[in-house]
Every structure is written in structure tokens, then in C-alpha cells.
């Protein structure tokens, strides 16, 4: 985490809020006033074809996930636990096998964004930290979703702890989400990547069916059991992954012999050694391949973003992945 002094006070003038009284800041906010204003401008100019028409109101958008709605979609054989009231007795009598009627669920769209702010995300060698780039992407998505009258939800993951704001529609939830996104990261208790199991298990209960779930992280702490939890979430929602990386993570710099601190112990490495560079390149390729395979299993998308990418560039890529 970078410690900065003399930061200007927070404010939301660009979004219609008055600037609060100046409060001494110990750490830099992840999003500046200028970035929030640019995000608002980009969201307002998003192509109409990329978002739901603004005249749609809650409950009028059809979900691709089936549920207890009112629009008949299909028939399927009866399974134990099905509601007997949904049995189609006419078809059952004709085919001599019990069938139930399936209805399409109507819903208000919900967009849920998870931003990883764990220790490994508090890294950046050039323009910004990885956690800051994740916050920018989340703000772009939520600002666009608000124009479509979607319900907005956000989760901030810090190590093993997380704070969630449940789905709400309207401008006030957007302001609250942006305020949470721009806040400085709390002190990290250790140097380990974030742990996902508790959060994903909680989402199995709280994530509304048919939601679009965006997750922005470096995914260094994602385990195989976490991938299975994501698979269960993808069965009832649209799960999309955003991989955030710094330039030196994609191309290991040649710094010669350096001394690193790992778990409180000093570690000497030669970054020019061919064996080390080959091993790191192999590890990096495997990490990408694993995430790409995971995205395919989730029937979703994998967006890869560098920490030095500009907002217009990010917005264009987000629109491509949101269609």
C-alpha cells in the first residue's frame, strides 16, 4: 500500500453531490474526482445497443434463467420435489407420463460487482495499483447499469474479509457504490492473496437468480474448490471474470540480482537468470490458461486489463464483453 499525505478532500460534484468538509486522509483514494467525472461521461455516451432501453422498468426484463414466472416456455418430465400445481394433466394423460410446465422468470436485472483489494492487488509499478484499476472497471459497469435501471450490488474483498452492499436500484445506491469503490484500502494484515471460499459460499445464498456477476481480481488465491463454487453460481447467473495485471507481471523485468521480502524473510533472486525467467513465463502462461478454461466452463467471458490502460480503452473492451 502506498502512503500519501496532502490529498485533496473527497467530493461528488460531478454526480450532483456537494463536497463534504475536508477530512485528513492517511491513504490515497482509489478513484479521483476527475476519474469519476470521466466515468460518468463515458457511461452517458455508451452505445444504445449495448444497454437495455431506459424506458424499461423493473420486472419487465425477461431472464434467460427459468423460474416461477408467468410466461409458459416448455414442458419437462416430472421430478421429485416439483410443485404438483405445475403438472400439465392434459399432456400427462395423453403421453401416460407425468409432465410439468416450465415458466420463464421475469425480473429486474441485477448487476453485482466484486472488487478484490487484497494484498496482491495492492501492487503497481507505473500508473496505478491493480486494485485501483479494478475499482475503475467496477465504476464503469455500475454507472452503465444504473442508466439501464438495473439493481446494483457491490462486494469489496480484503483478504478473507468482505463487505457487501445488496442489490438496490436508483441513483443513491450508485453514489454509495462509487463512494465505497473510491475509498482507500484498509491496512492489509498479511501479504497473502485474497481468499474466496467464504464469499462465494455466501453468494450462493444471496445472489439473485439471473444476475450478472463481474469479478475483478488477479485470482492468485483462487482454489479448485472455489472454481467449483463459481460453477454453481454460473448455473443460475451470468458470471464474468476480469483479470487485472501489472506490466511487470506479464513480462518479468531484468533487474539483475535483487533481494525480496517474502513472509518476513529476505530472498535473493537473479532476475536475469534464464531458468528463473523461463519458470516464471511458464507459470504466467499456466495462470492465463487456467482462467481461460474456467471462463469457458462458466459460459462467461474473461476480460484481461493492464493497470496502465486508459478509461476510454477499458470502456470499449467492456462494451465488447457485455454484448
LUMROVO-452092 format. One record per residue (C-alpha): residue in one letter; residue number from 1; x, y, z. Coordinates in pm, 1 decimal. Layout:
R, A, NUM, X, Y, Z
...
REM end
This chain:
R, X, 1, 0.0, 0.0, 0.0
R, X, 2, 128.3, 346.4, -86.2
R, X, 3, 100.9, 605.6, 187.9
R, X, 4, 39.3, 959.2, 68.2
R, X, 5, -15.0, 1285.9, 251.9
R, X, 6, -175.1, 1612.9, 148.5
R, X, 7, -456.8, 1456.7, -52.2
R, X, 8, -740.9, 1683.4, -157.0
R, X, 9, -1077.7, 1606.1, 9.8
R, X, 10, -1333.5, 1373.4, -145.4
R, X, 11, -1629.9, 1503.3, -343.6
R, X, 12, -1905.7, 1407.0, -587.6
R, X, 13, -1984.1, 1739.6, -759.1
R, X, 14, -1982.1, 1563.3, -1096.6
R, X, 15, -2265.0, 1338.8, -975.8
R, X, 16, -2472.9, 1613.1, -812.0
R, X, 17, -2336.9, 1582.9, -458.9
R, X, 18, -2183.8, 1864.8, -254.7
R, X, 19, -1825.2, 1830.0, -142.0
R, X, 20, -1807.5, 1739.0, 229.3
R, X, 21, -1576.8, 1914.1, 472.2
R, X, 22, -1211.2, 1832.6, 431.3
R, X, 23, -1101.6, 1531.7, 635.2
R, X, 24, -734.5, 1445.8, 679.9
R, X, 25, -653.9, 1143.2, 460.1
R, X, 26, -388.7, 888.9, 554.2
R, X, 27, -407.2, 690.2, 231.8
R, X, 28, -484.4, 777.7, -128.4
R, X, 29, -837.9, 712.2, -256.8
R, X, 30, -854.7, 455.5, -536.1
R, X, 31, -1060.8, 687.2, -759.2
R, X, 32, -1016.7, 1061.4, -805.8
R, X, 33, -1285.6, 1321.8, -873.2
R, X, 34, -1154.5, 1355.0, -1228.2
R, X, 35, -1182.4, 979.9, -1288.4
R, X, 36, -1539.0, 970.2, -1153.9
R, X, 37, -1635.7, 1257.0, -1384.9
R, X, 38, -1479.4, 1076.9, -1682.2
R, X, 39, -1659.7, 754.6, -1591.1
R, X, 40, -1992.7, 938.3, -1573.2
R, X, 41, -1931.2, 1093.1, -1917.7
R, X, 42, -1837.4, 759.3, -2074.9
R, X, 43, -2142.9, 585.6, -1925.7
R, X, 44, -2374.4, 857.4, -2057.5
R, X, 45, -2237.0, 812.3, -2410.2
R, X, 46, -2249.7, 430.0, -2414.1
R, X, 47, -2396.4, 294.3, -2740.9
R, X, 48, -2770.9, 237.3, -2702.9
R, X, 49, -2737.1, -112.2, -2842.0
R, X, 50, -2508.2, -207.4, -2553.6
R, X, 51, -2757.9, -137.8, -2278.0
R, X, 52, -3121.3, -202.3, -2207.7
R, X, 53, -3361.4, 67.3, -2327.7
R, X, 54, -3412.3, 320.1, -2049.9
R, X, 55, -3791.8, 306.2, -2070.9
R, X, 56, -3791.6, -47.4, -1930.8
R, X, 57, -3899.9, -59.9, -1570.8
R, X, 58, -3835.9, -319.0, -1305.0
R, X, 59, -3983.5, -661.6, -1365.6
R, X, 60, -4011.0, -612.4, -1742.8
R, X, 61, -3683.9, -776.2, -1845.7
R, X, 62, -3702.1, -1146.9, -1924.1
R, X, 63, -3440.2, -1367.4, -1766.5
R, X, 64, -3259.9, -1644.2, -1954.0
R, X, 65, -3291.3, -1846.3, -1632.5
R, X, 66, -3614.3, -2033.3, -1577.5
R, X, 67, -3816.1, -1987.6, -1263.0
R, X, 68, -4159.3, -1925.3, -1117.0
R, X, 69, -4279.2, -1662.7, -1362.7
R, X, 70, -4597.6, -1634.6, -1565.1
R, X, 71, -4475.9, -1689.5, -1924.4
R, X, 72, -4500.5, -2052.8, -2035.8
R, X, 73, -4180.8, -2177.2, -2201.4
R, X, 74, -4158.5, -2556.4, -2207.1
R, X, 75, -4255.0, -2895.6, -2067.1
R, X, 76, -4031.2, -3147.2, -1897.5
R, X, 77, -4079.3, -3480.4, -1714.8
R, X, 78, -4182.5, -3453.8, -1351.0
R, X, 79, -3901.3, -3476.4, -1094.2
R, X, 80, -3932.2, -3536.9, -719.8
R, X, 81, -3978.3, -3204.2, -545.5
R, X, 82, -4162.2, -3035.2, -834.5
R, X, 83, -4473.1, -2835.7, -743.9
R, X, 84, -4775.8, -3059.8, -822.4
R, X, 85, -4967.2, -2747.6, -924.3
R, X, 86, -4743.3, -2723.7, -1231.4
R, X, 87, -4833.4, -3067.2, -1365.6
R, X, 88, -4984.5, -3048.0, -1714.9
R, X, 89, -5263.2, -3305.1, -1673.9
R, X, 90, -5368.0, -3296.8, -2039.1
R, X, 91, -5019.7, -3383.4, -2165.9
R, X, 92, -4972.5, -3631.7, -1882.2
R, X, 93, -5292.3, -3817.3, -1980.3
R, X, 94, -5201.9, -3819.9, -2349.4
R, X, 95, -4842.9, -3940.8, -2307.0
R, X, 96, -4906.7, -4152.4, -1994.5
R, X, 97, -4608.3, -3988.8, -1825.9
R, X, 98, -4615.0, -3702.1, -1580.0
R, X, 99, -4500.8, -3367.3, -1723.0
R, X, 100, -4472.2, -3026.0, -1555.4
R, X, 101, -4496.3, -2682.0, -1713.0
R, X, 102, -4187.8, -2455.0, -1706.1
R, X, 103, -4232.2, -2079.4, -1691.4
R, X, 104, -3983.0, -1806.9, -1773.8
R, X, 105, -3893.6, -1580.9, -1484.3
R, X, 106, -3941.0, -1208.0, -1521.2
R, X, 107, -3709.2, -997.0, -1312.1
R, X, 108, -3540.2, -668.2, -1264.3
R, X, 109, -3186.6, -713.3, -1385.6
R, X, 110, -2923.2, -715.5, -1111.0
R, X, 111, -2557.2, -634.2, -1170.2
R, X, 112, -2321.6, -747.0, -891.7
R, X, 113, -1954.2, -646.2, -899.1
R, X, 114, -1679.5, -791.3, -679.5
R, X, 115, -1356.2, -594.4, -641.2
R, X, 116, -1056.6, -772.7, -492.2
R, X, 117, -848.5, -535.1, -279.0
R, X, 118, -631.8, -798.9, -113.5
R, X, 119, -257.3, -772.2, -58.2
R, X, 120, -162.2, -897.4, -405.6
R, X, 121, -393.1, -637.5, -564.6
R, X, 122, -213.1, -351.2, -384.3
R, X, 123, 66.6, -364.5, -635.1
R, X, 124, 152.7, -133.3, -920.3
R, X, 125, 476.2, -21.2, -1083.6
R, X, 126, 354.2, 252.3, -1317.6
R, X, 127, 28.4, 443.6, -1334.2
R, X, 128, -179.7, 285.5, -1056.6
R, X, 129, -237.6, -12.2, -831.3
R, X, 130, -420.3, -320.1, -957.8
R, X, 131, -693.7, -255.1, -701.2
R, X, 132, -739.8, 96.5, -842.0
R, X, 133, -783.4, -37.9, -1194.8
R, X, 134, -1035.3, -290.2, -1065.2
R, X, 135, -1227.4, -5.9, -898.3
R, X, 136, -1230.4, 190.6, -1226.8
R, X, 137, -1373.6, -106.3, -1416.6
R, X, 138, -1635.7, -166.2, -1147.5
R, X, 139, -1738.5, 200.6, -1155.9
R, X, 140, -1776.6, 186.8, -1534.8
R, X, 141, -2001.0, -119.4, -1515.7
R, X, 142, -2217.6, 12.9, -1232.7
R, X, 143, -2257.8, 356.0, -1394.3
R, X, 144, -2373.1, 195.5, -1718.1
R, X, 145, -2604.3, -47.5, -1539.3
R, X, 146, -2765.2, 238.5, -1348.0
R, X, 147, -2867.0, 400.8, -1677.5
R, X, 148, -3042.2, 75.4, -1763.9
R, X, 149, -3237.9, 83.5, -1434.4
R, X, 150, -3064.3, -233.7, -1314.5
R, X, 151, -3032.5, -311.0, -945.9
R, X, 152, -2671.5, -256.8, -833.3
R, X, 153, -2468.7, -456.2, -581.2
R, X, 154, -2102.8, -445.2, -486.2
R, X, 155, -1865.0, -650.4, -273.0
R, X, 156, -1520.8, -537.4, -161.0
R, X, 157, -1290.8, -829.5, -76.3
R, X, 158, -994.3, -757.3, 150.8
R, X, 159, -803.6, -1076.6, 224.0
R, X, 160, -1054.4, -1302.7, 397.4
R, X, 161, -1288.2, -1018.5, 494.1
R, X, 162, -1551.6, -873.3, 267.9
R, X, 163, -1819.7, -605.5, 277.2
R, X, 164, -2125.9, -634.0, 53.5
R, X, 165, -2392.3, -383.3, -46.1
R, X, 166, -2707.0, -579.5, -153.9
R, X, 167, -2885.1, -507.7, -485.1
R, X, 168, -3067.0, -175.1, -496.4
R, X, 169, -3186.8, 34.0, -789.9
R, X, 170, -3161.1, 410.7, -821.7
R, X, 171, -2906.1, 688.7, -809.8
R, X, 172, -2846.2, 671.0, -433.6
R, X, 173, -2716.9, 309.5, -449.2
R, X, 174, -2486.5, 413.6, -734.5
R, X, 175, -2344.6, 701.9, -527.1
R, X, 176, -2295.3, 469.0, -230.3
R, X, 177, -2118.7, 214.0, -450.3
R, X, 178, -1888.9, 476.6, -602.5
R, X, 179, -1806.3, 613.0, -258.9
R, X, 180, -1715.8, 261.3, -142.1
R, X, 181, -1506.7, 198.3, -454.2
R, X, 182, -1304.4, 516.0, -420.6
R, X, 183, -1225.1, 469.9, -50.7
R, X, 184, -863.3, 390.3, 42.8
R, X, 185, -790.0, 25.1, 109.5
R, X, 186, -773.1, -69.3, 477.7
R, X, 187, -436.7, -190.6, 609.4
R, X, 188, -352.9, -541.7, 492.8
R, X, 189, -287.8, -782.6, 782.1
R, X, 190, -57.4, -1002.6, 569.8
R, X, 191, 87.5, -1039.6, 219.9
R, X, 192, -125.8, -1332.3, 103.8
R, X, 193, -375.4, -1309.2, -187.0
R, X, 194, -744.0, -1287.0, -104.4
R, X, 195, -937.4, -1599.3, -7.0
R, X, 196, -1262.2, -1660.5, -192.7
R, X, 197, -1437.6, -1956.1, -30.3
R, X, 198, -1646.1, -1773.2, 231.3
R, X, 199, -1756.4, -1502.1, -9.8
R, X, 200, -1856.6, -1742.6, -287.9
R, X, 201, -2044.8, -1963.8, -43.3
R, X, 202, -2235.1, -1659.3, 80.5
R, X, 203, -2318.8, -1557.9, -277.4
R, X, 204, -2481.1, -1897.4, -331.2
R, X, 205, -2748.7, -1774.6, -91.6
R, X, 206, -2762.5, -1402.2, -161.6
R, X, 207, -2700.4, -1368.8, -538.2
R, X, 208, -3038.3, -1322.2, -714.7
R, X, 209, -3106.2, -1572.5, -988.9
R, X, 210, -3036.2, -1434.7, -1334.7
R, X, 211, -2790.8, -1170.6, -1212.0
R, X, 212, -2480.0, -1063.5, -1398.2
R, X, 213, -2177.4, -1111.8, -1173.6
R, X, 214, -1846.0, -941.6, -1256.7
R, X, 215, -1534.3, -1037.0, -1057.2
R, X, 216, -1219.6, -821.9, -1083.4
R, X, 217, -903.2, -971.2, -936.7
R, X, 218, -564.4, -1123.0, -1016.0
R, X, 219, -716.2, -1455.0, -897.7
R, X, 220, -389.5, -1563.3, -734.6
R, X, 221, -575.8, -1701.4, -431.5
R, X, 222, -849.3, -1885.2, -626.2
R, X, 223, -851.7, -2257.4, -541.6
R, X, 224, -1001.6, -2554.1, -727.2
R, X, 225, -1284.1, -2570.4, -470.8
R, X, 226, -1352.4, -2201.2, -537.9
R, X, 227, -1381.1, -2281.7, -908.2
R, X, 228, -1648.3, -2539.0, -826.9
R, X, 229, -1836.9, -2276.7, -626.5
R, X, 230, -1818.6, -2042.7, -924.8
R, X, 231, -1958.5, -2321.6, -1139.3
R, X, 232, -2262.7, -2348.0, -913.9
R, X, 233, -2310.4, -1970.4, -931.9
R, X, 234, -2285.5, -1981.7, -1312.1
R, X, 235, -2576.2, -2227.5, -1320.7
R, X, 236, -2807.0, -1950.5, -1202.3
R, X, 237, -2629.7, -1628.8, -1305.8
R, X, 238, -2405.6, -1479.0, -1571.1
R, X, 239, -2050.6, -1491.8, -1429.7
R, X, 240, -1775.2, -1286.0, -1593.0
R, X, 241, -1410.8, -1259.8, -1488.8
R, X, 242, -1182.4, -956.7, -1510.4
R, X, 243, -810.8, -1033.4, -1474.0
R, X, 244, -607.6, -731.1, -1361.0
R, X, 245, -230.3, -741.2, -1410.2
R, X, 246, 63.0, -503.4, -1387.9
R, X, 247, 315.8, -478.2, -1670.0
R, X, 248, 595.5, -643.2, -1472.9
R, X, 249, 369.5, -939.5, -1400.8
R, X, 250, 324.8, -1012.8, -1770.5
R, X, 251, 691.4, -955.6, -1858.8
R, X, 252, 938.8, -1010.5, -1576.4
R, X, 253, 1187.0, -719.6, -1583.5
R, X, 254, 1560.8, -780.7, -1591.9
R, X, 255, 1680.7, -614.3, -1272.4
R, X, 256, 1980.9, -835.0, -1209.6
R, X, 257, 2030.4, -967.3, -855.4
R, X, 258, 1770.9, -830.2, -615.1
R, X, 259, 1660.8, -903.2, -259.7
R, X, 260, 1290.4, -960.8, -195.4
R, X, 261, 1094.6, -983.9, 129.1
R, X, 262, 867.5, -1288.3, 147.6
R, X, 263, 681.6, -1366.9, 469.5
R, X, 264, 922.6, -1154.7, 672.3
R, X, 265, 1229.5, -1330.8, 531.7
R, X, 266, 1477.6, -1195.3, 276.0
R, X, 267, 1505.9, -1382.9, -51.9
R, X, 268, 1786.3, -1318.8, -304.1
R, X, 269, 1696.9, -1381.7, -670.8
R, X, 270, 1869.7, -1316.5, -1001.1
R, X, 271, 1603.8, -1181.5, -1239.3
R, X, 272, 1842.8, -1221.8, -1534.1
R, X, 273, 1880.1, -1598.4, -1485.2
R, X, 274, 1734.9, -1791.0, -1777.6
R, X, 275, 1597.9, -2068.1, -1554.8
R, X, 276, 1406.2, -1821.4, -1337.1
R, X, 277, 1268.5, -1630.0, -1635.1
R, X, 278, 1156.9, -1948.4, -1810.3
R, X, 279, 992.5, -2080.5, -1493.9
R, X, 280, 807.3, -1752.9, -1440.3
R, X, 281, 693.0, -1737.4, -1804.6
R, X, 282, 559.9, -2092.8, -1774.6
R, X, 283, 377.6, -2010.2, -1450.7
R, X, 284, 223.6, -1697.2, -1603.5
R, X, 285, 105.3, -1888.3, -1912.8
R, X, 286, -47.4, -2160.4, -1695.1
R, X, 287, -232.3, -1899.7, -1487.4
R, X, 288, -383.7, -1746.5, -1801.7
R, X, 289, -476.1, -2086.2, -1944.2
R, X, 290, -642.7, -2187.1, -1618.8
R, X, 291, -856.9, -1873.2, -1611.3
R, X, 292, -948.8, -1904.4, -1978.7
R, X, 293, -1057.1, -2263.6, -1921.3
R, X, 294, -1255.8, -2155.1, -1615.3
R, X, 295, -1434.6, -1883.9, -1814.8
R, X, 296, -1531.8, -2142.6, -2077.2
R, X, 297, -1673.5, -2373.6, -1810.0
R, X, 298, -1869.2, -2082.2, -1664.6
R, X, 299, -2007.5, -1999.4, -2011.8
R, X, 300, -1888.4, -1645.0, -1949.1
R, X, 301, -1609.6, -1409.5, -2052.0
R, X, 302, -1253.2, -1337.8, -1943.9
R, X, 303, -1151.9, -972.5, -1970.8
R, X, 304, -779.3, -905.4, -1929.2
R, X, 305, -681.8, -549.8, -1833.1
R, X, 306, -346.2, -392.0, -1756.8
R, X, 307, -300.8, -135.0, -1484.4
R, X, 308, -187.4, 130.1, -1735.2
R, X, 309, -491.5, 110.6, -1967.0
R, X, 310, -692.3, 433.4, -2000.7
R, X, 311, -1064.4, 464.8, -1926.4
R, X, 312, -1183.9, 500.4, -2289.9
R, X, 313, -981.9, 193.7, -2382.2
R, X, 314, -1128.7, -1.0, -2091.0
R, X, 315, -1483.1, 112.1, -2174.4
R, X, 316, -1453.6, -11.0, -2534.3
R, X, 317, -1339.9, -352.3, -2417.1
R, X, 318, -1613.2, -368.9, -2155.3
R, X, 319, -1878.7, -297.3, -2418.6
R, X, 320, -1735.4, -579.2, -2629.5
R, X, 321, -1760.8, -821.1, -2335.9
R, X, 322, -2106.8, -702.3, -2229.6
R, X, 323, -2287.4, -772.9, -2556.0
REM end
